[in-house]
Amino acid sequence: MVVLLRHCKVKHFVVMGVAGCGKSTIASLLAQRLNGKMVEADALHGASNIQKMESGEALTDDDRWPWLARVANAMAETPTPVFVSCSALRRAYRQSLSDNAGLSVGFIHLHAEQEVIAKRMSARQGHFMPESLLDSQYQTLEPLCDDELGVVIDIRQPIDAVVEDALVFIKQYKD
């Protein structure tokens, strides 16, 4: 289900949600479809953040702020449409991305129940984020608010349908 939350025009979009929801896949597909650039926020984590997550330790706000600044900088430096895969779990994180990038950002929240995500994560190979941190991700997650530009997309549907739902949102708000 798609829920539209606010009207304005934007060029950059963050595909957000908990670990294992498909952020990288969807952001990459959107960038391909719309001739944009995909930014993988996980690649902008410092080594200490990755080590913490690999060891099963949740990141703190102090761990996240420098990382979010790097993500925002990547958006600000790119004139073409950008599709960022970034958890952006809290409202303050989303606000930081918009403020530090100096532009309006649309948020595409990929959502499913925790059991659905846990099943996906258990089948995933080669990622530093362990399934054991999923509880902390859901505890940290703050849903999009009415005054945030965003859409919530149910990811229990096929990937093509998730992309199409995202495109409906993007085409209404894309600059």
C-alpha positions in Angstrom: 0.0 0.0 0.0 1.2 3.5 -0.8 0.6 6.4 1.5 1.5 9.9 0.2 2.4 12.3 3.0 3.2 15.7 1.6 3.5 17.7 -1.6 6.6 19.4 -3.0 9.2 18.9 -5.7 12.5 17.1 -5.0 15.4 15.7 -7.0 16.9 13.2 -4.4 15.3 10.3 -2.7 16.3 8.1 0.2 15.1 4.5 0.1 14.9 3.8 3.9 14.0 1.1 6.3 15.4 -1.5 8.6 18.3 -3.8 7.6 17.2 -6.5 5.1 14.2 -4.7 3.7 15.7 -4.3 0.2 17.0 -0.7 0.2 20.0 -1.3 -2.0 18.1 -3.4 -4.5 15.3 -0.9 -4.9 17.5 2.2 -4.9 19.6 0.6 -7.6 16.6 -0.3 -9.7 15.1 3.2 -9.3 18.4 4.8 -10.3 18.6 2.6 -13.4 15.0 3.4 -14.4 15.3 7.1 -13.9 18.9 7.7 -15.2 20.0 8.7 -11.7 22.9 7.9 -9.4 22.6 5.3 -6.7 24.5 6.0 -3.4 25.0 3.1 -1.1 25.1 4.6 2.4 26.6 1.4 3.9 29.7 2.1 1.8 30.1 5.4 3.7 30.2 3.9 7.2 33.5 4.2 9.0 35.4 1.0 9.8 34.5 1.3 13.5 30.8 1.4 12.7 31.1 -1.7 10.5 33.1 -3.5 13.2 30.5 -2.7 15.8 27.7 -4.0 13.7 29.6 -7.1 12.7 30.1 -7.9 16.4 26.4 -7.5 17.0 26.5 -4.1 18.7 23.9 -1.5 17.7 25.2 1.9 16.6 24.5 4.9 18.8 23.5 8.4 17.6 27.2 9.4 18.1 28.2 6.7 15.7 25.5 7.7 13.2 25.9 11.5 12.9 29.3 11.5 11.1 28.0 8.8 8.7 24.8 10.7 8.0 26.8 13.8 7.3 28.8 11.8 4.7 25.5 10.6 3.1 24.1 14.1 3.0 27.3 15.4 1.4 27.1 12.7 -1.3 23.6 13.9 -2.1 24.6 17.6 -2.1 27.6 17.0 -4.4 25.5 15.2 -7.1 23.4 17.3 -9.5 21.6 14.4 -11.1 18.8 12.6 -9.3 20.2 10.5 -6.5 18.7 7.4 -5.0 20.3 6.6 -1.6 19.9 3.4 0.2 20.1 4.5 3.9 18.2 3.2 7.0 17.2 6.7 8.1 15.4 5.1 11.0 14.7 8.2 13.1 13.0 11.5 12.1 16.1 13.4 13.4 18.3 11.3 11.0 16.0 12.1 8.1 16.0 15.8 9.0 19.7 15.8 9.2 20.0 14.3 5.7 17.8 17.0 4.3 19.4 19.9 6.3 23.0 18.8 5.6 22.3 18.2 2.0 20.7 21.6 1.7 17.8 20.4 -0.3 14.4 18.7 -0.1 14.6 14.9 0.1 11.9 12.4 -0.6 11.8 9.2 1.6 10.7 5.8 0.3 10.1 3.7 3.4 10.2 0.0 2.6 8.2 -1.7 5.2 7.2 -5.2 6.4 6.6 -7.0 9.7 9.7 -8.0 11.6 9.1 -11.7 10.9 9.2 -11.1 7.1 12.5 -9.2 7.4 14.1 -11.8 9.7 13.3 -14.5 7.2 15.0 -12.4 4.4 18.0 -11.7 6.6 18.5 -15.3 7.5 18.8 -16.1 3.8 21.2 -13.2 3.1 24.9 -13.9 2.7 27.9 -11.6 2.9 26.5 -8.6 4.7 28.0 -7.2 7.8 24.7 -6.5 9.6 23.7 -9.6 11.6 20.1 -10.7 12.1 20.6 -10.2 15.9 20.5 -6.4 15.4 17.0 -6.5 13.8 15.3 -6.0 17.2 17.3 -2.8 17.8 16.5 -1.6 14.3 12.7 -1.9 14.9 13.1 -0.3 18.3 14.9 2.7 16.7 12.5 3.0 13.7 10.2 6.1 13.8 7.5 6.0 11.1 7.4 8.9 8.6 5.3 11.8 10.0 2.6 13.7 8.1 5.0 16.7 7.6 7.7 14.6 6.0 7.8 14.0 2.3 7.5 10.3 1.9 5.8 7.1 1.1 5.4 3.8 2.8 5.6 0.7 0.6 4.7 -2.8 1.6 7.6 -5.0 0.5 5.7 -8.3 0.8 4.9 -7.8 -2.9 7.2 -8.7 -5.8 10.2 -6.4 -6.4 8.7 -5.1 -9.6 5.6 -4.0 -7.8 7.6 -2.3 -5.1 9.5 -0.4 -7.8 6.3 0.6 -9.5 4.8 1.9 -6.2 8.0 3.9 -5.7 7.8 5.3 -9.2 4.2 6.5 -8.7 5.5 8.5 -5.7 8.6 9.8 -7.4 6.8 10.9 -10.6 4.4 13.0 -8.5 7.2 14.8 -6.6 10.3 14.6 -8.8 11.7 18.0 -9.8 
